[in-house]
Amino acid sequence: MCDPGRDRHTAIGGLSRVLRATVDGSPSADAIPELARRIRAAGAGRVGFVLGTQASLEANWALLQLVKANCPDAELFWVGGADADAIVKHDAFLMDADKSANTAGVKLLAEWAGNVGDAAALRAAELALLVVLEDDVVSRLDGAPAPALAYFGTQANPTAAAAAILIPVAHVVEMDATYVNRQGRVQRARRATNPLGEAVPAYQALDTLGAALGKAPNTRMPVATFLAMARVIPRLAGLDYRGLGTGGKLIAPAASAAAEAK
């Protein structure tokens, strides 16, 4: 890890950490039920969900399954780019310009889902409510793309500040999860410490939201969630947590996976 990367551990327990759920700026024990109510109130076709390039495969899968089961008319998006607090420096050897942990994983899931719009599509969408998973979309788009935002996040940032509903989620070191690096290698992260404050892994928070909407995506357990992905996504076929080991596994190229699926 590069020197700037080593300094990032301070954010885990720092003052910028999101520790409590809020609704309209006030602490709330009912933030997720209230979000479910506002999703219903927004109406069909007026709600959008943004996959998170900072979020794990399991969290993004939870979001896809939540939308499929409860909000089939909602729009899905992903937004590339840098968050407000991202390290700017990059090089051709070690430091990638893309500082998001799971951009390749989001591209993989978006490719499989087939109905995920990009930043341009999000800017053009006419939404009443946008639910954002971990990425600082307000910074990436230079402004809020919808009148109302709900944010599942770990750190205070412009998206958290703009959110009407804020849900704290666990940092990568506080949960078991998987990510895909720029080489296409699925890597396993192991929990090193317990989540702070009210935070839980995003895949569990989204499972709770799904239950509040009527049908949970059944993503509370990361091992089972990964297996569910691997059963239906050809490029993850045959993978499981144990097989990933400590070095991870390269996923199949898109072309070869498509050929095998036929």
Helices and strands as residue ranges (DSSP letters): H 3-6, G 7-11, E 22-23, E 26-27, H 31-42, E 47-51, H 57-70, E 75-78, H 103-113, E 116-117, H 119-124, E 129-133, H 137-141, E 149-153, H 158-162, E 165-168, G 172-174, E 177-180, E 185-189, H 202-213, H 222-232, G 234-236, H 241-244, E 249-250, H 254-261
